[in-house]
Amino acid sequence: MADLVLELAETVAGVGVKTSYGEPVDLDGTKVVPVALGYYGFGAGSGSDSGGDQAGGGGGGGLSIPLGAYVGRGGDVRFEPNLIGLLLVATPLIWVTGKALRAVIRALKH
């Protein structure tokens, strides 16, 4: 089981920047570099059931959310966001910020 975990770690370690920034693409003289938020998770376990039989298992998964692209035209480079992707990423952040502010306001009232 430990060998499987090490193999997965070696495979994912090389991904890093390639997950966040795609290969540049040339579209009619315009360079486009896609940008995404990506992460992976893996787990494994073993144990025994009530009859004493050994059991084990594992799993993994990943997610990639397209955030936008860097677009280069005529020497000018700018980021063009994917609004739906940015909303997906921003929603949990806004929720956590709201909860934290609520807790701070309650603490200051007491």
Kinemage of the C-alpha trace (Angstrom):
@kinemage 1
@onewidth
@group {chain A} dominant
@subgroup {mainchain}
@vectorlist {calphas} color= white
{ca met a 1} P 0.000 0.000 0.000
{ca ala a 2} L 2.861 2.392 0.804
{ca asp a 3} L 4.281 1.873 -2.704
{ca leu a 4} L 0.968 2.965 -4.226
{ca val a 5} L 0.958 6.157 -2.181
{ca leu a 6} L 4.541 6.937 -3.190
{ca glu a 7} L 3.724 6.323 -6.865
{ca leu a 8} L 0.746 8.674 -6.682
{ca ala a 9} L 2.835 11.337 -4.944
{ca glu a 10} L 5.526 11.124 -7.646
{ca thr a 11} L 2.929 11.357 -10.411
{ca val a 12} L 1.144 14.395 -8.962
{ca ala a 13} L 4.347 16.207 -7.887
{ca gly a 14} L 5.210 16.991 -11.502
{ca val a 15} L 1.813 18.502 -12.246
{ca gly a 16} L 1.983 21.752 -10.195
{ca val a 17} L 2.257 24.701 -12.570
{ca lys a 18} L 0.977 22.652 -15.515
{ca thr a 19} L -2.341 22.332 -13.672
{ca ser a 20} L -2.625 26.070 -13.075
{ca tyr a 21} L -1.287 27.344 -16.399
{ca gly a 22} L -2.009 25.531 -19.657
{ca glu a 23} L 0.186 25.425 -22.720
{ca pro a 24} L 0.166 28.681 -24.726
{ca val a 25} L -2.135 28.563 -27.757
{ca asp a 26} L -1.844 30.800 -30.833
{ca leu a 27} L -5.250 31.900 -32.180
{ca asp a 28} L -4.970 34.072 -35.291
{ca gly a 29} L -1.853 35.840 -34.018
{ca thr a 30} L -3.127 36.144 -30.437
{ca lys a 31} L -1.333 34.177 -27.719
{ca val a 32} L -3.653 32.681 -25.079
{ca val a 33} L -2.485 31.014 -21.844
{ca pro a 34} L -5.353 29.346 -19.924
{ca val a 35} L -5.361 29.685 -16.114
{ca ala a 36} L -7.138 27.310 -13.718
{ca leu a 37} L -7.369 26.445 -10.042
{ca gly a 38} L -6.603 22.755 -9.547
{ca tyr a 39} L -6.156 20.383 -6.650
{ca tyr a 40} L -5.940 16.661 -5.985
{ca gly a 41} L -6.610 14.421 -3.021
{ca phe a 42} L -5.835 10.783 -2.329
{ca gly a 43} L -6.483 8.439 0.551
{ca ala a 44} L -6.097 4.814 1.505
{ca gly a 45} L -6.867 2.628 4.460
{ca ser a 46} L -6.996 -0.890 5.746
{ca gly a 47} L -8.603 -2.698 8.622
{ca ser a 48} L -10.690 -5.704 9.509
{ca asp a 49} L -14.403 -6.343 9.748
{ca ser a 50} L -16.233 -7.872 12.723
{ca gly a 51} L -15.436 -11.396 11.456
{ca gly a 52} L -11.688 -10.716 11.495
{ca asp a 53} L -11.356 -10.560 7.698
{ca gln a 54} L -8.817 -8.063 6.407
{ca ala a 55} L -10.079 -5.284 4.145
{ca gly a 56} L -8.487 -2.313 2.446
{ca gly a 57} L -9.233 0.361 -0.048
{ca gly a 58} L -8.250 3.664 -1.493
{ca gly a 59} L -9.363 6.421 -3.761
{ca gly a 60} L -8.556 9.761 -5.165
{ca gly a 61} L -9.859 12.620 -7.167
{ca gly a 62} L -9.171 16.057 -8.439
{ca leu a 63} L -10.808 19.246 -9.570
{ca ser a 64} L -9.893 21.951 -12.028
{ca ile a 65} L -11.829 25.235 -12.250
{ca pro a 66} L -11.037 27.465 -15.250
{ca leu a 67} L -10.405 30.992 -13.950
{ca gly a 68} L -9.626 32.740 -17.224
{ca ala a 69} L -6.733 33.304 -19.582
{ca tyr a 70} L -3.793 35.596 -20.170
{ca val a 71} L -4.245 37.059 -23.639
{ca gly a 72} L -1.375 38.673 -25.520
{ca arg a 73} L -2.084 40.975 -28.464
{ca gly a 74} L 0.440 43.302 -30.072
{ca gly a 75} L 2.850 43.309 -27.114
{ca asp a 76} L 0.050 43.919 -24.589
{ca val a 77} L -0.827 41.115 -22.128
{ca arg a 78} L -3.937 41.162 -19.958
{ca phe a 79} L -5.947 38.695 -17.892
{ca glu a 80} L -9.463 37.949 -19.148
{ca pro a 81} L -11.468 36.266 -16.372
{ca asn a 82} L -14.001 33.462 -16.661
{ca leu a 83} L -16.731 34.975 -14.474
{ca ile a 84} L -18.408 31.641 -13.663
{ca gly a 85} L -15.087 30.113 -12.551
{ca leu a 86} L -14.234 33.155 -10.449
{ca leu a 87} L -17.667 33.008 -8.780
{ca leu a 88} L -17.127 29.328 -7.946
{ca val a 89} L -13.815 30.165 -6.293
{ca ala a 90} L -15.008 33.366 -4.579
{ca thr a 91} L -18.241 31.992 -3.073
{ca pro a 92} L -16.608 29.935 -0.273
{ca leu a 93} L -14.223 32.805 0.486
{ca ile a 94} L -17.092 35.268 0.802
{ca trp a 95} L -19.037 32.830 3.007
{ca val a 96} L -16.083 32.316 5.378
{ca thr a 97} L -15.420 36.073 5.505
{ca gly a 98} L -19.062 36.703 6.398
{ca lys a 99} L -18.970 34.114 9.194
{ca ala a 100} L -15.736 35.606 10.573
{ca leu a 101} L -17.140 39.152 10.509
{ca arg a 102} L -20.282 37.941 12.266
{ca ala a 103} L -18.178 36.383 15.023
{ca val a 104} L -16.071 39.544 15.411
{ca ile a 105} L -19.151 41.770 15.596
{ca arg a 106} L -20.749 39.493 18.212
{ca ala a 107} L -17.532 39.529 20.262
{ca leu a 108} L -17.332 43.319 20.129
{ca lys a 109} L -20.972 43.695 21.262
{ca his a 110} L -20.340 41.725 24.467
